[in-house]
Amino acid sequence: MSNVVIYHNPRCSKSRQTLALLQARGIAPEQVLYLETPPAPAELRRLLKRLKMSARDLLRKGETEYKALNLTDNALSETQLIEAMSAHPRLIERPIVVLGDKAVIGRPPENVLELIS
């Protein structure tokens, strides 16, 4: 299976497990190290559309940046949240696996099976 992309953080156990699960099924996904190369706002919008999620749903609420940037404020727009994730990629839930026009979050890693079956 080609054209599988994983937004990967090698330091994250769930991200490593998801990558291993894909590789065990003979899939060598393109790895996007999103902490090193943060996705631009337009790329995040495309990911959100594929995930069928809002920006708020993709936020990692336990990160220090979440509180420091006052992202708890429900008045913040989708655009503001997307810009915050692009500027502070640790805020992006991980891993994200993309195939074609669909994507899933690998939490738990088995979520990717619905994408690749």
N, CA, C and O atoms as CSV, one atom per row, in Angstrom:
chain,resi,resn,atom,element,x,y,z
A,1,MET,N,N,0.855,-1.174,0.000
A,1,MET,CA,C,0.000,0.000,0.000
A,1,MET,C,C,0.895,1.229,0.000
A,1,MET,O,O,1.768,1.375,0.855
A,2,SER,N,N,0.673,2.094,-0.950
A,2,SER,CA,C,1.513,3.281,-1.036
A,2,SER,C,C,0.702,4.516,-0.657
A,2,SER,O,O,-0.510,4.446,-0.456
A,3,ASN,N,N,1.385,5.623,-0.567
A,3,ASN,CA,C,0.762,6.906,-0.266
A,3,ASN,C,C,0.224,7.002,1.154
A,3,ASN,O,O,-0.629,7.846,1.429
A,4,VAL,N,N,0.699,6.167,2.051
A,4,VAL,CA,C,0.331,6.301,3.457
A,4,VAL,C,C,1.338,7.260,4.089
A,4,VAL,O,O,2.547,7.138,3.894
A,5,VAL,N,N,0.811,8.208,4.844
A,5,VAL,CA,C,1.646,9.207,5.510
A,5,VAL,C,C,1.345,9.153,6.996
A,5,VAL,O,O,0.186,9.064,7.401
A,6,ILE,N,N,2.395,9.209,7.809
A,6,ILE,CA,C,2.210,9.286,9.259
A,6,ILE,C,C,2.869,10.566,9.762
A,6,ILE,O,O,4.044,10.818,9.496
A,7,TYR,N,N,2.106,11.358,10.482
A,7,TYR,CA,C,2.633,12.528,11.181
A,7,TYR,C,C,3.140,11.967,12.506
A,7,TYR,O,O,2.370,11.628,13.405
A,8,HIS,N,N,4.456,11.884,12.590
A,8,HIS,CA,C,5.126,11.028,13.574
A,8,HIS,C,C,5.993,11.832,14.531
A,8,HIS,O,O,6.661,12.793,14.149
A,9,ASN,N,N,5.957,11.406,15.788
A,9,ASN,CA,C,6.871,11.907,16.808
A,9,ASN,C,C,7.591,10.678,17.372
A,9,ASN,O,O,7.000,9.928,18.148
A,10,PRO,N,N,8.844,10.462,16.998
A,10,PRO,CA,C,9.567,9.270,17.428
A,10,PRO,C,C,9.683,9.118,18.947
A,10,PRO,O,O,9.951,8.017,19.428
A,11,ARG,N,N,9.489,10.191,19.707
A,11,ARG,CA,C,9.589,10.120,21.167
A,11,ARG,C,C,8.274,9.678,21.815
A,11,ARG,O,O,8.226,9.428,23.020
A,12,CYS,N,N,7.211,9.584,21.016
A,12,CYS,CA,C,5.887,9.227,21.537
A,12,CYS,C,C,5.659,7.720,21.368
A,12,CYS,O,O,5.793,7.189,20.266
A,13,SER,N,N,5.317,7.041,22.453
A,13,SER,CA,C,5.129,5.590,22.379
A,13,SER,C,C,3.971,5.209,21.454
A,13,SER,O,O,4.082,4.230,20.716
A,14,LYS,N,N,2.870,5.951,21.474
A,14,LYS,CA,C,1.733,5.628,20.601
A,14,LYS,C,C,2.106,5.832,19.134
A,14,LYS,O,O,1.674,5.075,18.265
A,15,SER,N,N,2.899,6.845,18.870
A,15,SER,CA,C,3.353,7.089,17.505
A,15,SER,C,C,4.266,5.951,17.037
A,15,SER,O,O,4.133,5.474,15.910
A,16,ARG,N,N,5.184,5.520,17.892
A,16,ARG,CA,C,6.072,4.397,17.546
A,16,ARG,C,C,5.274,3.117,17.348
A,16,ARG,O,O,5.541,2.360,16.415
A,17,GLN,N,N,4.294,2.865,18.220
A,17,GLN,CA,C,3.469,1.665,18.094
A,17,GLN,C,C,2.654,1.683,16.798
A,17,GLN,O,O,2.504,0.656,16.137
A,18,THR,N,N,2.137,2.844,16.447
A,18,THR,CA,C,1.354,2.955,15.210
A,18,THR,C,C,2.241,2.709,13.992
A,18,THR,O,O,1.846,1.998,13.069
A,19,LEU,N,N,3.420,3.286,13.987
A,19,LEU,CA,C,4.366,3.061,12.892
A,19,LEU,C,C,4.721,1.582,12.800
A,19,LEU,O,O,4.756,1.026,11.702
A,20,ALA,N,N,4.986,0.938,13.932
A,20,ALA,CA,C,5.334,-0.491,13.940
A,20,ALA,C,C,4.178,-1.334,13.417
A,20,ALA,O,O,4.396,-2.303,12.691
A,21,LEU,N,N,2.962,-0.976,13.777
A,21,LEU,CA,C,1.786,-1.710,13.306
A,21,LEU,C,C,1.673,-1.624,11.778
A,21,LEU,O,O,1.385,-2.620,11.116
A,22,LEU,N,N,1.900,-0.443,11.233
A,22,LEU,CA,C,1.873,-0.275,9.777
A,22,LEU,C,C,2.984,-1.098,9.120
A,22,LEU,O,O,2.748,-1.801,8.138
A,23,GLN,N,N,4.188,-1.002,9.669
A,23,GLN,CA,C,5.322,-1.717,9.095
A,23,GLN,C,C,5.128,-3.229,9.176
A,23,GLN,O,O,5.541,-3.951,8.269
A,24,ALA,N,N,4.510,-3.713,10.243
A,24,ALA,CA,C,4.253,-5.148,10.390
A,24,ALA,C,C,3.297,-5.655,9.315
A,24,ALA,O,O,3.261,-6.850,9.024
A,25,ARG,N,N,2.534,-4.756,8.733
A,25,ARG,CA,C,1.607,-5.106,7.651
A,25,ARG,C,C,2.190,-4.782,6.280
A,25,ARG,O,O,1.470,-4.723,5.283
A,26,GLY,N,N,3.501,-4.574,6.245
A,26,GLY,CA,C,4.188,-4.348,4.981
A,26,GLY,C,C,4.031,-2.948,4.430
A,26,GLY,O,O,4.296,-2.720,3.250
A,27,ILE,N,N,3.610,-2.010,5.250
A,27,ILE,CA,C,3.413,-0.625,4.813
A,27,ILE,C,C,4.575,0.213,5.319
A,27,ILE,O,O,4.855,0.248,6.517
A,28,ALA,N,N,5.243,0.882,4.403
A,28,ALA,CA,C,6.336,1.782,4.750
A,28,ALA,C,C,5.853,3.216,4.515
A,28,ALA,O,O,6.075,3.781,3.444
A,29,PRO,N,N,5.199,3.795,5.507
A,29,PRO,CA,C,4.617,5.114,5.289
A,29,PRO,C,C,5.671,6.205,5.170
A,29,PRO,O,O,6.780,6.088,5.691
A,30,GLU,N,N,5.295,7.256,4.474
A,30,GLU,CA,C,6.112,8.469,4.488
A,30,GLU,C,C,5.984,9.044,5.893
A,30,GLU,O,O,4.878,9.204,6.408
A,31,GLN,N,N,7.117,9.352,6.504
A,31,GLN,CA,C,7.096,9.885,7.862
A,31,GLN,C,C,7.295,11.393,7.842
A,31,GLN,O,O,8.308,11.892,7.351
A,32,VAL,N,N,6.324,12.106,8.379
A,32,VAL,CA,C,6.429,13.548,8.524
A,32,VAL,C,C,6.746,13.816,9.988
A,32,VAL,O,O,5.911,13.591,10.864
A,33,LEU,N,N,7.946,14.294,10.245
A,33,LEU,CA,C,8.355,14.628,11.612
A,33,LEU,C,C,7.856,16.043,11.897
A,33,LEU,O,O,8.589,17.023,11.771
A,34,TYR,N,N,6.590,16.111,12.284
A,34,TYR,CA,C,5.892,17.388,12.348
A,34,TYR,C,C,6.429,18.340,13.419
A,34,TYR,O,O,6.168,19.541,13.349
A,35,LEU,N,N,7.167,17.839,14.402
A,35,LEU,CA,C,7.770,18.749,15.376
A,35,LEU,C,C,8.948,19.489,14.762
A,35,LEU,O,O,9.237,20.626,15.137
A,36,GLU,N,N,9.630,18.841,13.814
A,36,GLU,CA,C,10.759,19.471,13.121
A,36,GLU,C,C,10.290,20.342,11.968
A,36,GLU,O,O,10.884,21.383,11.685
A,37,THR,N,N,9.222,19.913,11.303
A,37,THR,CA,C,8.660,20.653,10.176
A,37,THR,C,C,7.165,20.816,10.422
A,37,THR,O,O,6.364,20.036,9.908
A,38,PRO,N,N,6.784,21.820,11.201
A,38,PRO,CA,C,5.369,21.985,11.544
A,38,PRO,C,C,4.501,22.211,10.308
A,38,PRO,O,O,4.902,22.911,9.379
A,39,PRO,N,N,3.319,21.619,10.305
A,39,PRO,CA,C,2.414,21.829,9.174
A,39,PRO,C,C,1.905,23.273,9.134
A,39,PRO,O,O,1.595,23.872,10.164
A,40,ALA,N,N,1.830,23.806,7.927
A,40,ALA,CA,C,1.272,25.149,7.732
A,40,ALA,C,C,-0.227,25.100,8.017
A,40,ALA,O,O,-0.829,24.027,7.980
A,41,PRO,N,N,-0.827,26.242,8.298
A,41,PRO,CA,C,-2.272,26.260,8.538
A,41,PRO,C,C,-3.100,25.587,7.434
A,41,PRO,O,O,-4.068,24.888,7.734
A,42,ALA,N,N,-2.738,25.785,6.192
A,42,ALA,CA,C,-3.500,25.163,5.090
A,42,ALA,C,C,-3.406,23.637,5.164
A,42,ALA,O,O,-4.389,22.944,4.904
A,43,GLU,N,N,-2.243,23.116,5.513
A,43,GLU,CA,C,-2.075,21.669,5.643
A,43,GLU,C,C,-2.908,21.145,6.817
A,43,GLU,O,O,-3.527,20.086,6.716
A,44,LEU,N,N,-2.921,21.877,7.915
A,44,LEU,CA,C,-3.743,21.475,9.060
A,44,LEU,C,C,-5.227,21.460,8.702
A,44,LEU,O,O,-5.962,20.573,9.138
A,45,ARG,N,N,-5.671,22.437,7.912
A,45,ARG,CA,C,-7.079,22.446,7.484
A,45,ARG,C,C,-7.404,21.197,6.663
A,45,ARG,O,O,-8.464,20.594,6.834
A,46,ARG,N,N,-6.489,20.812,5.774
A,46,ARG,CA,C,-6.698,19.597,4.969
A,46,ARG,C,C,-6.744,18.361,5.871
A,46,ARG,O,O,-7.579,17.479,5.674
A,47,LEU,N,N,-5.853,18.298,6.853
A,47,LEU,CA,C,-5.854,17.168,7.784
A,47,LEU,C,C,-7.156,17.114,8.575
A,47,LEU,O,O,-7.741,16.043,8.738
A,48,LEU,N,N,-7.605,18.248,9.060
A,48,LEU,CA,C,-8.850,18.292,9.832
A,48,LEU,C,C,-10.031,17.823,9.002
A,48,LEU,O,O,-10.915,17.126,9.501
A,49,LYS,N,N,-10.042,18.206,7.737
A,49,LYS,CA,C,-11.132,17.771,6.846
A,49,LYS,C,C,-11.093,16.254,6.685
A,49,LYS,O,O,-12.131,15.595,6.744
A,50,ARG,N,N,-9.896,15.698,6.481
A,50,ARG,CA,C,-9.759,14.245,6.330
A,50,ARG,C,C,-10.126,13.511,7.620
A,50,ARG,O,O,-10.701,12.423,7.585
A,51,LEU,N,N,-9.788,14.116,8.755
A,51,LEU,CA,C,-10.095,13.519,10.053
A,51,LEU,C,C,-11.567,13.697,10.443
A,51,LEU,O,O,-12.082,13.001,11.319
A,52,LYS,N,N,-12.226,14.642,9.774
A,52,LYS,CA,C,-13.609,15.017,10.126
A,52,LYS,C,C,-13.662,15.477,11.580
A,52,LYS,O,O,-14.502,15.041,12.367
A,53,MET,N,N,-12.727,16.381,11.906
A,53,MET,CA,C,-12.605,16.910,13.263
A,53,MET,C,C,-12.520,18.430,13.209
A,53,MET,O,O,-12.214,19.027,12.178
A,54,SER,N,N,-12.802,19.025,14.354
A,54,SER,CA,C,-12.564,20.461,14.499
A,54,SER,C,C,-11.147,20.651,15.038
A,54,SER,O,O,-10.529,19.711,15.539
A,55,ALA,N,N,-10.653,21.860,14.929
A,55,ALA,CA,C,-9.318,22.158,15.451
A,55,ALA,C,C,-9.264,21.890,16.956
A,55,ALA,O,O,-8.272,21.359,17.456
A,56,ARG,N,N,-10.308,22.249,17.667
A,56,ARG,CA,C,-10.318,22.034,19.121
A,56,ARG,C,C,-10.197,20.546,19.461
A,56,ARG,O,O,-9.569,20.181,20.455
A,57,ASP,N,N,-10.804,19.685,18.628
A,57,ASP,CA,C,-10.730,18.241,18.860
A,57,ASP,C,C,-9.319,17.692,18.666
A,57,ASP,O,O,-8.971,16.657,19.234
A,58,LEU,N,N,-8.511,18.380,17.869
A,58,LEU,CA,C,-7.155,17.908,17.569
A,58,LEU,C,C,-6.115,18.420,18.569
A,58,LEU,O,O,-4.964,17.982,18.550
A,59,LEU,N,N,-6.520,19.341,19.435
A,59,LEU,CA,C,-5.590,19.921,20.401
A,59,LEU,C,C,-5.238,18.944,21.528
A,59,LEU,O,O,-6.095,18.237,22.059
A,60,ARG,N,N,-3.962,18.933,21.867
A,60,ARG,CA,C,-3.505,18.186,23.049
A,60,ARG,C,C,-3.629,19.135,24.240
A,60,ARG,O,O,-2.813,20.039,24.421
A,61,LYS,N,N,-4.645,18.915,25.031
A,61,LYS,CA,C,-4.983,19.837,26.106
A,61,LYS,C,C,-4.061,19.729,27.316
A,61,LYS,O,O,-4.098,20.590,28.195
A,62,GLY,N,N,-3.248,18.705,27.375
A,62,GLY,CA,C,-2.325,18.539,28.493
A,62,GLY,C,C,-0.992,19.239,28.312
A,62,GLY,O,O,-0.184,19.280,29.240
A,63,GLU,N,N,-0.752,19.785,27.141
A,63,GLU,CA,C,0.529,20.452,26.883
A,63,GLU,C,C,0.575,21.815,27.573
A,63,GLU,O,O,-0.451,22.481,27.713
A,64,THR,N,N,1.768,22.222,28.001
A,64,THR,CA,C,1.918,23.510,28.687
A,64,THR,C,C,1.491,24.671,27.801
A,64,THR,O,O,0.956,25.665,28.291
A,65,GLU,N,N,1.727,24.548,26.494
A,65,GLU,CA,C,1.342,25.614,25.564
A,65,GLU,C,C,-0.171,25.844,25.545
A,65,GLU,O,O,-0.632,26.962,25.312
A,66,TYR,N,N,-0.931,24.789,25.789
A,66,TYR,CA,C,-2.389,24.899,25.775
A,66,TYR,C,C,-2.853,25.927,26.809
A,66,TYR,O,O,-3.682,26.790,26.518
A,67,LYS,N,N,-2.311,25.821,28.000
A,67,LYS,CA,C,-2.694,26.767,29.055
A,67,LYS,C,C,-2.003,28.113,28.856
A,67,LYS,O,O,-2.620,29.162,29.036
A,68,ALA,N,N,-0.722,28.083,28.485
A,68,ALA,CA,C,0.050,29.316,28.326
A,68,ALA,C,C,-0.547,30.230,27.252
A,68,ALA,O,O,-0.496,31.454,27.375
A,69,LEU,N,N,-1.107,29.635,26.207
A,69,LEU,CA,C,-1.692,30.418,25.116
A,69,LEU,C,C,-3.190,30.679,25.324
A,69,LEU,O,O,-3.856,31.240,24.454
A,70,ASN,N,N,-3.708,30.266,26.481
A,70,ASN,CA,C,-5.123,30.449,26.825
A,70,ASN,C,C,-6.050,29.825,25.781
A,70,ASN,O,O,-7.061,30.414,25.395
A,71,LEU,N,N,-5.685,28.624,25.333
A,71,LEU,CA,C,-6.504,27.943,24.325
A,71,LEU,C,C,-7.766,27.332,24.933
A,71,LEU,O,O,-8.584,26.749,24.221
A,72,THR,N,N,-7.918,27.466,26.228
A,72,THR,CA,C,-9.160,27.037,26.886
A,72,THR,C,C,-10.315,27.982,26.541
A,72,THR,O,O,-11.480,27.646,26.749
A,73,ASP,N,N,-9.990,29.148,26.020
A,73,ASP,CA,C,-10.991,30.164,25.688
A,73,ASP,C,C,-11.852,29.678,24.521
A,73,ASP,O,O,-11.371,29.566,23.394
A,74,ASN,N,N,-13.113,29.392,24.792
A,74,ASN,CA,C,-14.023,28.885,23.755
A,74,ASN,C,C,-14.381,29.931,22.711
A,74,ASN,O,O,-14.994,29.602,21.696
A,75,ALA,N,N,-14.011,31.182,22.943
A,75,ALA,CA,C,-14.282,32.233,21.959
A,75,ALA,C,C,-13.257,32.236,20.822
A,75,ALA,O,O,-13.454,32.904,19.808
A,76,LEU,N,N,-12.168,31.490,20.993
A,76,LEU,CA,C,-11.150,31.434,19.933
A,76,LEU,C,C,-11.729,30.759,18.697
A,76,LEU,O,O,-12.451,29.767,18.794
A,77,SER,N,N,-11.405,31.308,17.549
A,77,SER,CA,C,-11.917,30.774,16.284
A,77,SER,C,C,-11.117,29.555,15.842
A,77,SER,O,O,-10.027,29.285,16.345
A,78,GLU,N,N,-11.685,28.834,14.895
A,78,GLU,CA,C,-11.001,27.692,14.270
A,78,GLU,C,C,-9.655,28.154,13.702
A,78,GLU,O,O,-8.643,27.471,13.861
A,79,THR,N,N,-9.650,29.298,13.051
A,79,THR,CA,C,-8.427,29.842,12.457
A,79,THR,C,C,-7.377,30.113,13.530
A,79,THR,O,O,-6.203,29.799,13.332
A,80,GLN,N,N,-7.776,30.682,14.649
A,80,GLN,CA,C,-6.826,30.968,15.721
A,80,GLN,C,C,-6.244,29.679,16.299
A,80,GLN,O,O,-5.052,29.615,16.600
A,81,LEU,N,N,-7.076,28.663,16.453
A,81,LEU,CA,C,-6.591,27.386,16.982
A,81,LEU,C,C,-5.628,26.715,16.004
A,81,LEU,O,O,-4.606,26.163,16.410
A,82,ILE,N,N,-5.958,26.767,14.720
A,82,ILE,CA,C,-5.093,26.184,13.692
A,82,ILE,C,C,-3.749,26.906,13.658
A,82,ILE,O,O,-2.702,26.268,13.549
A,83,GLU,N,N,-3.777,28.217,13.750
A,83,GLU,CA,C,-2.527,28.987,13.757
A,83,GLU,C,C,-1.688,28.653,14.984
A,83,GLU,O,O,-0.462,28.585,14.897
A,84,ALA,N,N,-2.342,28.443,16.128
A,84,ALA,CA,C,-1.609,28.066,17.339
A,84,ALA,C,C,-0.944,26.704,17.155
A,84,ALA,O,O,0.208,26.521,17.549
A,85,MET,N,N,-1.660,25.743,16.557
A,85,MET,CA,C,-1.070,24.412,16.342
A,85,MET,C,C,0.086,24.468,15.349
A,85,MET,O,O,1.074,23.751,15.508
A,86,SER,N,N,-0.029,25.306,14.337
A,86,SER,CA,C,1.047,25.432,13.365
A,86,SER,C,C,2.289,26.053,14.010
A,86,SER,O,O,3.413,25.636,13.732
A,87,ALA,N,N,2.080,27.039,14.863
A,87,ALA,CA,C,3.197,27.708,15.536
A,87,ALA,C,C,3.774,26.864,16.674
A,87,ALA,O,O,4.954,26.983,17.004
A,88,HIS,N,N,2.938,26.012,17.269
A,88,HIS,CA,C,3.336,25.193,18.419
A,88,HIS,C,C,2.888,23.750,18.148
A,88,HIS,O,O,1.885,23.306,18.705
A,89,PRO,N,N,3.620,23.017,17.302
A,89,PRO,CA,C,3.151,21.700,16.851
A,89,PRO,C,C,3.006,20.647,17.953
A,89,PRO,O,O,2.369,19.617,17.730
A,90,ARG,N,N,3.584,20.884,19.136
A,90,ARG,CA,C,3.354,19.936,20.241
A,90,ARG,C,C,1.875,19.871,20.613
A,90,ARG,O,O,1.434,18.913,21.249
A,91,LEU,N,N,1.113,20.881,20.221
A,91,LEU,CA,C,-0.321,20.923,20.514
A,91,LEU,C,C,-1.130,19.964,19.657
A,91,LEU,O,O,-2.298,19.711,19.955
A,92,ILE,N,N,-0.533,19.422,18.593
A,92,ILE,CA,C,-1.248,18.554,17.659
A,92,ILE,C,C,-1.284,17.126,18.200
A,92,ILE,O,O,-0.247,16.546,18.524
A,93,GLU,N,N,-2.488,16.573,18.292
A,93,GLU,CA,C,-2.636,15.172,18.717
A,93,GLU,C,C,-1.911,14.277,17.722
A,93,GLU,O,O,-1.878,14.565,16.526
A,94,ARG,N,N,-1.335,13.199,18.217
A,94,ARG,CA,C,-0.531,12.330,17.369
A,94,ARG,C,C,-0.761,10.878,17.710
A,94,ARG,O,O,-1.310,10.546,18.761
A,95,PRO,N,N,-0.337,10.029,16.816
A,95,PRO,CA,C,0.058,10.258,15.431
A,95,PRO,C,C,-1.173,10.371,14.536
A,95,PRO,O,O,-2.241,9.851,14.858
A,96,ILE,N,N,-1.007,11.044,13.433
A,96,ILE,CA,C,-2.064,11.126,12.415
A,96,ILE,C,C,-1.588,10.290,11.233
A,96,ILE,O,O,-0.467,10.463,10.755
A,97,VAL,N,N,-2.441,9.387,10.767
A,97,VAL,CA,C,-2.117,8.562,9.598
A,97,VAL,C,C,-3.103,8.921,8.505
A,97,VAL,O,O,-4.314,8.956,8.724
A,98,VAL,N,N,-2.564,9.190,7.318
A,98,VAL,CA,C,-3.364,9.626,6.175
A,98,VAL,C,C,-3.229,8.628,5.040
A,98,VAL,O,O,-2.136,8.151,4.732
A,99,LEU,N,N,-4.353,8.326,4.431
A,99,LEU,CA,C,-4.385,7.523,3.208
A,99,LEU,C,C,-5.452,8.136,2.320
A,99,LEU,O,O,-6.639,8.104,2.645
A,100,GLY,N,N,-5.021,8.694,1.196
A,100,GLY,CA,C,-5.967,9.330,0.278
A,100,GLY,C,C,-6.674,10.493,0.938
A,100,GLY,O,O,-6.039,11.389,1.493
A,101,ASP,N,N,-8.010,10.471,0.874
A,101,ASP,CA,C,-8.785,11.580,1.433
A,101,ASP,C,C,-9.286,11.285,2.842
A,101,ASP,O,O,-10.193,11.957,3.332
A,102,LYS,N,N,-8.696,10.277,3.498
A,102,LYS,CA,C,-9.108,9.909,4.852
A,102,LYS,C,C,-7.901,9.919,5.777
A,102,LYS,O,O,-6.758,9.761,5.346
A,103,ALA,N,N,-8.188,10.110,7.063
A,103,ALA,CA,C,-7.131,10.100,8.065
A,103,ALA,C,C,-7.720,9.646,9.393
A,103,ALA,O,O,-8.921,9.770,9.633
A,104,VAL,N,N,-6.855,9.119,10.246
A,104,VAL,CA,C,-7.235,8.725,11.606
A,104,VAL,C,C,-6.107,9.100,12.556
A,104,VAL,O,O,-4.958,9.285,12.155
A,105,ILE,N,N,-6.474,9.204,13.821
A,105,ILE,CA,C,-5.492,9.394,14.885
A,105,ILE,C,C,-5.164,8.007,15.438
A,105,ILE,O,O,-6.070,7.230,15.738
A,106,GLY,N,N,-3.899,7.700,15.572
A,106,GLY,CA,C,-3.472,6.395,16.060
A,106,GLY,C,C,-3.495,6.289,17.571
A,106,GLY,O,O,-2.498,5.903,18.181
A,107,ARG,N,N,-4.591,6.617,18.166
A,107,ARG,CA,C,-4.816,6.496,19.617
A,107,ARG,C,C,-6.153,5.830,19.823
A,107,ARG,O,O,-7.184,6.502,19.773
A,108,PRO,N,N,-6.172,4.553,20.048
A,108,PRO,CA,C,-5.050,3.626,20.122
A,108,PRO,C,C,-4.510,3.312,18.718
A,108,PRO,O,O,-5.171,3.597,17.720
A,109,PRO,N,N,-3.317,2.728,18.647
A,109,PRO,CA,C,-2.714,2.434,17.348
A,109,PRO,C,C,-3.620,1.623,16.423
A,109,PRO,O,O,-3.559,1.783,15.204
A,110,GLU,N,N,-4.454,0.757,16.988
A,110,GLU,CA,C,-5.342,-0.086,16.177
A,110,GLU,C,C,-6.341,0.722,15.357
A,110,GLU,O,O,-6.952,0.183,14.435
A,111,ASN,N,N,-6.519,2.002,15.672
A,111,ASN,CA,C,-7.405,2.855,14.876
A,111,ASN,C,C,-7.002,2.871,13.400
A,111,ASN,O,O,-7.848,3.038,12.522
A,112,VAL,N,N,-5.704,2.697,13.132
A,112,VAL,CA,C,-5.251,2.771,11.742
A,112,VAL,C,C,-5.741,1.583,10.905
A,112,VAL,O,O,-5.764,1.646,9.676
A,113,LEU,N,N,-6.129,0.510,11.582
A,113,LEU,CA,C,-6.602,-0.675,10.831
A,113,LEU,C,C,-7.848,-0.359,10.010
A,113,LEU,O,O,-8.022,-0.908,8.922
A,114,GLU,N,N,-8.719,0.519,10.514
A,114,GLU,CA,C,-9.916,0.884,9.755
A,114,GLU,C,C,-9.539,1.666,8.483
A,114,GLU,O,O,-10.278,1.657,7.499
A,115,LEU,N,N,-8.407,2.323,8.520
A,115,LEU,CA,C,-7.959,3.102,7.367
A,115,LEU,C,C,-7.314,2.224,6.301
A,115,LEU,O,O,-7.486,2.468,5.107
A,116,ILE,N,N,-6.574,1.205,6.727
A,116,ILE,CA,C,-5.785,0.412,5.773
A,116,ILE,C,C,-6.442,-0.899,5.359
A,116,ILE,O,O,-5.916,-1.600,4.494
A,117,SER,N,N,-7.590,-1.248,5.962
A,117,SER,CA,C,-8.218,-2.521,5.591
A,117,SER,C,C,-8.975,-2.410,4.281
A,117,SER,O,O,-9.563,-3.390,3.823
